[in-house]
Amino acid sequence: AWMERCKSLVKNFERTLAHATAKLNLCFIRLMLKRLANE
């Protein structure tokens, strides 16, 4: 469900696996930073 919150991950427009993985990592880091900020 958390991946659907990142608009860039809703559809796979990336040409390489490395770019898709990088976007996934950035989205996850953003989510973790938001959770840490709320504590």
ROLUM-444283 format. One record per atom (N, C-alpha, C): y negated, x, z negated; atom name. Coordinates in steps of 0.001 Angstrom, whole numbers. Last residue first. Example, Ala and Ser with C-alpha at 12.3 -4.5 7.8 and 13.67 -1.06 7.14 Angstrom:
2
v, u, w, marpa
2250, 12850, -7080, N
1060, 13670, -7140, CA
-30, 12900, -7870, C
5690, 13190, -7800, N
4500, 12300, -7800, CA
3300, 13200, -7800, C
//
This chain:
39
v, u, w, marpa
-11265, 7324, -15254, N
-10766, 7542, -16626, CA
-11861, 7843, -17598, C
-12298, 7225, -12729, N
-12313, 5991, -13507, CA
-11843, 6179, -14943, C
-11811, 9699, -11664, N
-13199, 9355, -11966, CA
-13284, 8102, -12838, C
-9084, 9581, -11137, N
-9566, 10480, -12187, CA
-10993, 10132, -12606, C
-9096, 7773, -9001, N
-8412, 7423, -10249, CA
-8880, 8296, -11400, C
-10488, 9254, -7094, N
-11036, 7977, -7561, CA
-10403, 7567, -8882, C
-8694, 11365, -6743, N
-10028, 11634, -7283, CA
-10684, 10358, -7801, C
-6530, 10009, -5600, N
-6367, 10643, -6905, CA
-7725, 10943, -7542, C
-7673, 9216, -3133, N
-7175, 8220, -4078, CA
-7062, 8804, -5485, C
-8168, 11722, -1991, N
-9286, 10802, -2255, CA
-8886, 9744, -3282, C
-5547, 12622, -1694, N
-6471, 13346, -2579, CA
-7648, 12456, -2955, C
-4645, 10790, 225, N
-4023, 10827, -1094, CA
-4918, 11541, -2106, C
-6275, 11462, 2391, N
-6328, 10109, 1848, CA
-5748, 10078, 433, C
-5455, 14095, 2839, N
-6841, 13810, 2458, CA
-6981, 12426, 1838, C
-2757, 13676, 3606, N
-3082, 14443, 2402, CA
-4504, 14159, 1928, C
-3163, 12270, 5992, N
-2415, 11658, 4902, CA
-2722, 12357, 3583, C
-4470, 14207, 7508, N
-5170, 12963, 7161, CA
-4482, 12250, 6009, C
-2394, 16109, 7689, N
-3660, 16460, 7042, CA
-4425, 15208, 6634, C
-490, 14692, 9162, N
-182, 15120, 7799, CA
-1457, 15460, 7032, C
-1843, 14431, 11582, N
-1448, 13232, 10848, CA
-1157, 13568, 9389, C
-2074, 17134, 12301, N
-3278, 16328, 12072, CA
-2949, 15076, 11267, C
656, 17829, 12560, N
-199, 18538, 11606, CA
-1460, 17741, 11293, C
1562, 16295, 14653, N
2055, 15991, 13317, CA
1183, 16656, 12253, C
-919, 15317, 17031, N
3, 16284, 16444, CA
400, 15853, 15043, C
-2489, 13174, 17709, N
-1588, 13721, 18730, CA
-576, 14688, 18133, C
-3270, 10154, 15991, N
-3189, 11613, 16025, CA
-2159, 12085, 17047, C
-3317, 7520, 15589, N
-4022, 7993, 16770, CA
-3890, 9506, 16944, C
-1652, 5107, 14138, N
-1469, 6541, 14355, CA
-2114, 6953, 15674, C
-3431, 2923, 12003, N
-2752, 3170, 13279, CA
-2692, 4671, 13490, C
-4174, 3405, 9367, N
-3601, 2110, 9733, CA
-2848, 2219, 11051, C
-5493, 5694, 8743, N
-4031, 5742, 8689, CA
-3378, 4429, 9099, C
-8177, 5231, 8749, N
-7662, 6136, 9777, CA
-6145, 6206, 9788, C
-8573, 3631, 6510, N
-8653, 3029, 7848, CA
-8064, 3929, 8928, C
-6779, 3452, 3712, N
-7430, 4444, 4576, CA
-7412, 3925, 6001, C
-5262, 1402, 2740, N
-6678, 1430, 2364, CA
-7462, 2462, 3167, C
-2682, 1878, 3423, N
-3393, 867, 4199, CA
-4878, 839, 3874, C
-1793, 3611, 1478, N
-2095, 4165, 2799, CA
-2867, 3179, 3658, C
-1214, 2010, -666, N
-2421, 2831, -745, CA
-2777, 3424, 609, C
1190, 815, 0, N
0, 0, 0, CA
-1265, 867, 0, C
//
